[in-house]
Amino acid sequence: MTRQVQRQRQRDDRAPAGDTGSAADLRNDELSADVECCLAEIDEALQAGTDERAEAKLEFERISTACDWQDCEELRVWQARYAHLGLRYGISCCGVPVLLGG
């Protein structure tokens, strides 16, 4: 919760019981439009992250089955490219590359 919202709630809690105008003052059509825009941008960013993670997983599957895991430069590049998503690979006890953090 932002500090501004916390302060507003504290002011609302201290307001007299007969004061009903404070809630109406918070409603502003222009503010609502700004909030809707921000929420849409947040949703778009979250969806882009989800799409990128799905793409990374598909790419890992393609690379891990196509190369020799002991000396695969492509897997190292993949790991560097998607490190910001918390994705990395490891080698299972059977010697097969496995996706970690996914």
N, C-alpha and C positions, 0 to 999 in steps of 0.2 A: 504494500500500500504506500502511495507517495506521501510525503510530508504534508503537502497541501491538502490532501483528502483527510489525513489524520487531524490536522488543525481544524478543518471544516466540521468534522464530526464532533470534536471537542467543543467547538462553539455551539453546535446544535444541541449538545447535551446540556450546556449551561443556559440555553435560551429559555425564557419563561414558557410555561405550558400553553398559554394563549397565543403564542407567536407561531402562526402557520405560514407566514410569508417566506420563511427561510428556504423551505423546500421548493417553492415556486421560483425563487430567485436563482436556484441552481439550474433550472431548465432554460436552455437557450438554444434556439434552432440552429444558430450558426455553430455553436459548440457541438451540438449533436452531429452535424454534418462533418465536422473535423474529427470527431471520435469515430464515426463510421468509416471515414477515409483511413484513419490510422489502423483500425481493426482490419480493414480489407488489406492494407499493406502487410500487416503482421501475418494474416492468413496466407497471403501470397508467398512471403518469405518462408514460412513453415512448410508449405507445400513444395517449394523449390528444394528445401533441404531433404524432404522425404523422397522426392523424385531423384535427387542426386545420390542418396543412399541406395535406392533401388538399382540405379544404374551402376553404382560401384560394385554391388553384390553380383550383378550379372556379368560385369567385366571380370571380376575375380574368378567366377566359375569358368569363364572362357579361357582365361590365362592359365589358371591352375591345372587345367586338363591338357593344355597344349604345350607346356614347356617342362623342362627338367627342373624340378624345384631346387636342386642342389646348386645350380648355377643359372638362375633365371633373373636376368636384369629387368625383365618386364614386370616381375612381381615386386621387385624393389621400387621401381618407378611407380607402380600402382599404389604401394603402401605410402609413398611420399605424397602422391597426389591426393589421397583421401584421408590423410592423417587428421585433418581438421574435423572429420566426422567421427573420430575415435575408432576408425577401422584399421586393423592390421592383420597380418597373417602369421601363423605359426605352423609347425610341422607336427603332425600327430605321431603317436608311437609306431604307426604303420608306415611312416615316411610320406604321408600324403599332406599337402598343404590344406590348412583349415582356416576359415575366417574367424577372427577374434574381434570382439567388440561389436558384433553385428546383431 
